[in-house]
Amino acid sequence: MEKLAKEQGCTILLVTHDNRILDLADRIIYMEDGYLVDRDDVVEKVG
């Protein structure tokens, strides 16, 4: 899929709870309770 997206110039949106997938992403957007959240807010709650 990654190769196809780059060749076609399109975006793949992948939604997952599996942190092992994060290494494949060019950009990570976090959500909490259905809202986009700032990464610093997520790190603060986890850390």
Rosetta constraint file for C-alpha pairs under 8 A:
AtomPair CA 1 CA 5 HARMONIC 6.10 0.50
AtomPair CA 1 CA 12 HARMONIC 7.94 0.50
AtomPair CA 2 CA 6 HARMONIC 6.35 0.50
AtomPair CA 2 CA 12 HARMONIC 7.90 0.50
AtomPair CA 3 CA 7 HARMONIC 6.16 0.50
AtomPair CA 4 CA 8 HARMONIC 5.97 0.50
AtomPair CA 5 CA 9 HARMONIC 5.58 0.50
AtomPair CA 5 CA 10 HARMONIC 4.90 0.50
AtomPair CA 5 CA 11 HARMONIC 6.05 0.50
AtomPair CA 5 CA 12 HARMONIC 6.83 0.50
AtomPair CA 6 CA 10 HARMONIC 6.65 0.50
AtomPair CA 16 CA 21 HARMONIC 7.82 0.50
AtomPair CA 18 CA 22 HARMONIC 7.88 0.50
AtomPair CA 21 CA 25 HARMONIC 7.25 0.50
AtomPair CA 22 CA 28 HARMONIC 7.44 0.50
AtomPair CA 29 CA 36 HARMONIC 7.14 0.50
AtomPair CA 29 CA 37 HARMONIC 7.81 0.50
AtomPair CA 29 CA 39 HARMONIC 7.79 0.50
AtomPair CA 30 CA 36 HARMONIC 5.81 0.50
AtomPair CA 30 CA 37 HARMONIC 5.66 0.50
AtomPair CA 30 CA 38 HARMONIC 7.07 0.50
AtomPair CA 30 CA 39 HARMONIC 6.51 0.50
AtomPair CA 30 CA 42 HARMONIC 7.74 0.50
AtomPair CA 31 CA 35 HARMONIC 5.23 0.50
AtomPair CA 31 CA 36 HARMONIC 4.42 0.50
AtomPair CA 31 CA 37 HARMONIC 5.51 0.50
AtomPair CA 32 CA 36 HARMONIC 6.48 0.50
AtomPair CA 32 CA 37 HARMONIC 6.47 0.50
AtomPair CA 37 CA 41 HARMONIC 6.88 0.50
AtomPair CA 37 CA 42 HARMONIC 7.32 0.50
AtomPair CA 38 CA 42 HARMONIC 6.82 0.50
AtomPair CA 39 CA 43 HARMONIC 6.24 0.50
AtomPair CA 40 CA 44 HARMONIC 6.06 0.50
AtomPair CA 41 CA 45 HARMONIC 6.39 0.50
AtomPair CA 42 CA 46 HARMONIC 6.25 0.50
AtomPair CA 43 CA 47 HARMONIC 5.62 0.50
